[in-house]
Amino acid sequence: MDVMEAILKRRSIREFLDKPVEKEKLERVLEAGRQAPSASNAQPWRIVAVTDAATRKKLARAARGQDFVGQAPVVLVGCATKTDRVMTCGQHSYPIDLAICMTTMSLAAVGEGLGTCWVGAFHEDQVKEILGIPEEVRVVELMPLGYGESQPAARPRVPMSDFAVMEKWR
């Protein structure tokens, strides 16, 4: 599967089969994230891969009761280990770096026949307590990972003319 095919096939999966993710596939997804670019190559991240069913259920409760989080056989928890770097443009680099990393893993998952969903609706303090994450680390995203029960239809996208312009803002 080429990259554009993975991009076009990727969907937010919220229903997972009761089927474990093979260790080799999980390792390839994690390797994709490890290879992701980051500002100044700082690699300010750590991914907690949660497979324990009881822990996943606790994470689902911390994710505002979104049961599908616990239903997935794996939950990837994207954490920022360095949060003080501000890029010249004025943006903190860690949420951007983690977004690149998690997106890379999401696309790798598609290539492995797996599905994911971005989850930003969670109580960070609860996730930290459940997983023993230090106070200075930020939890940026939860990403359930597994075999999707179905492939949802593509969601609408804005027309290219509303998305991109050439040379200057118009």
BELLINHU-V202000 format. One record per residue. N is the residue number from 0. RES is the residue in one small letter. D_CENTER is the distance of its C-alpha to the mean C-alpha in Angstrom with 1 decimal. Layout:
N;RES;D_CENTER, N;RES;D_CENTER
//
This chain:
0;m;20.0, 1;d;19.9, 2;v;17.1, 3;m;18.4, 4;e;18.7, 5;a;15.1, 6;i;14.2, 7;l;16.9, 8;k;15.9, 9;r;12.2, 10;r;12.2, 11;s;10.5, 12;i;11.8, 13;r;13.3, 14;e;16.0, 15;f;15.8, 16;l;18.8, 17;d;20.2, 18;k;19.7, 19;p;18.2, 20;v;15.9, 21;e;18.3, 22;k;18.0, 23;e;18.5, 24;k;15.6, 25;l;13.2, 26;e;14.9, 27;r;14.5, 28;v;10.7, 29;l;10.8, 30;e;13.6, 31;a;11.8, 32;g;9.5, 33;r;12.8, 34;q;14.5, 35;a;12.5, 36;p;14.9, 37;s;15.2, 38;a;18.1, 39;s;21.2, 40;n;19.2, 41;a;18.7, 42;q;15.5, 43;p;15.0, 44;w;12.2, 45;r;12.1, 46;i;9.6, 47;v;11.2, 48;a;11.1, 49;v;13.0, 50;t;15.3, 51;d;18.2, 52;a;18.9, 53;a;20.5, 54;t;17.8, 55;r;15.2, 56;k;17.8, 57;k;18.1, 58;l;14.4, 59;a;15.0, 60;r;18.0, 61;a;16.3, 62;a;13.9, 63;r;17.1, 64;g;18.2, 65;q;15.5, 66;d;16.9, 67;f;14.4, 68;v;11.9, 69;g;14.8, 70;q;15.9, 71;a;13.1, 72;p;14.5, 73;v;11.5, 74;v;9.0, 75;l;6.7, 76;v;7.4, 77;g;6.7, 78;c;10.3, 79;a;12.6, 80;t;15.9, 81;k;17.9, 82;t;17.9, 83;d;21.4, 84;r;21.2, 85;v;22.1, 86;m;22.3, 87;t;25.7, 88;c;24.3, 89;g;23.9, 90;q;20.2, 91;h;18.4, 92;s;16.5, 93;y;13.8, 94;p;11.6, 95;i;12.0, 96;d;11.6, 97;l;8.2, 98;a;7.2, 99;i;9.0, 100;c;7.6, 101;m;3.9, 102;t;6.0, 103;t;8.4, 104;m;6.8, 105;s;6.2, 106;l;9.7, 107;a;11.0, 108;a;10.2, 109;v;12.3, 110;g;14.9, 111;e;15.2, 112;g;15.9, 113;l;12.8, 114;g;10.7, 115;t;7.3, 116;c;6.8, 117;w;5.2, 118;v;7.4, 119;g;9.3, 120;a;12.5, 121;f;13.2, 122;h;16.0, 123;e;15.0, 124;d;18.5, 125;q;18.2, 126;v;15.0, 127;k;16.7, 128;e;19.8, 129;i;18.4, 130;l;16.8, 131;g;19.5, 132;i;17.4, 133;p;20.0, 134;e;20.8, 135;e;20.3, 136;v;16.6, 137;r;14.2, 138;v;11.2, 139;v;8.9, 140;e;6.0, 141;l;6.0, 142;m;4.3, 143;p;7.7, 144;l;8.8, 145;g;12.4, 146;y;15.2, 147;g;15.4, 148;e;18.7, 149;s;19.2, 150;q;18.0, 151;p;18.1, 152;a;20.1, 153;a;18.8, 154;r;18.6, 155;p;21.1, 156;r;20.6, 157;v;23.0, 158;p;25.8, 159;m;25.5, 160;s;28.4, 161;d;26.4, 162;f;23.4, 163;a;25.1, 164;v;28.6, 165;m;30.5, 166;e;32.0, 167;k;32.2, 168;w;30.9, 169;r;32.8
//
